[in-house]
Amino acid sequence: SFNLVLTARAGSFGSRESVNPPNDIYSAGWPELGAAGDIGDCNSPWDLVTAGLLDNGGTKQPSVFGAILALGDLAYETGSLEEFNTCYEGSWGPLKSLTKPTPGDIEYRTPGAAGYFSYWGKRAGNPAKGWYSYDVGTWHVISLNSNCAQVGGCYAGSPQEVWLRRDLAAHKTRCTLAYWHHPRFSGGQVTSDEEMQPFWQALYDYNADVVLSAHARNYQRFAPQTPTGVADPVRGIREFVVGTGGNHKLDPVAAIANTEAAQARAWGVLYLTMRGSGYRWFFVQAANTPYGSQDSGSQSCH
């Protein structure tokens, strides 16, 4: 069996079978997520290139995405509203209506990340918190704020960690994905951030599947693992680091425990196909045409 979808940029749908319009229009296939961080850099052409991979300059059209995840450090060098309106808006800005952001440390170089919250409005959640959740298809998706000092900490029992556990308890979907800026695990110039362990522990306790981060301006993929970095193919969470959205500089990367893929050669974006019982990933490198070297695979949810 299969579904058909009718799309149009303007106009309306009708049916010859009835005077009433159709009640249901089904989307073909599973929704996709597009993700990257470290993006809007007025001194770099690469944010325009990665935007093209998500927009009609690439092989994907925006209509296929359930959401586009902007993984922090979105407007260099201070996250001001002016930089969002120029450096970010000029590249990934046309995808704003589909984008679900999370703040990076760059955003907080403007006090209170005021430029970030002003640019995104309600899409970024409560400005005093910056965390929120939503659903994409059958998946539950959670955006967290890893700028711990700015939001009352990230420790077990902190306001955000308590909210995370309550949110997970209230949304017991088979497949769960979370994202924030600072990676729990990372090798090379940017190392693992143990301050993120309480988030990972809460997600692990509720059998979450995927975590996305950035901050390290490279691409890394890890095998499923526990909050302390022990390989766990049964219940472990798989992390992707995707700091390849456009900043003019890529950071050196090195393999650590459970690293399965790593590169700091090219900018790019991560595609995730959100199936009902699992996911497929595909990292699209921007430096080659059409894809060049790539990383892909699939995994079932817990």
Secondary structure by P-SEA (a helix, b strand, c coil): cbbbbbbbcccccccccccccccccccccbbbbbbcccccccccaaaaaaaaaaccccccccccccbbbbccccccccccccccccccccccccccccbbbbbcccccccccaaaaaaaaccccccccccccccccccbbbbbbbcccccccccccccaaaaaaaaaaaaccccbbbbbbcccccccccccccccaaaaaaaaaaacccbbbbccccbbbbbccccccccccccbbbbbbbcccccccbbbbbbbccccccccccccbbbbbbcccccbbbbbbbccccccccccccccccc
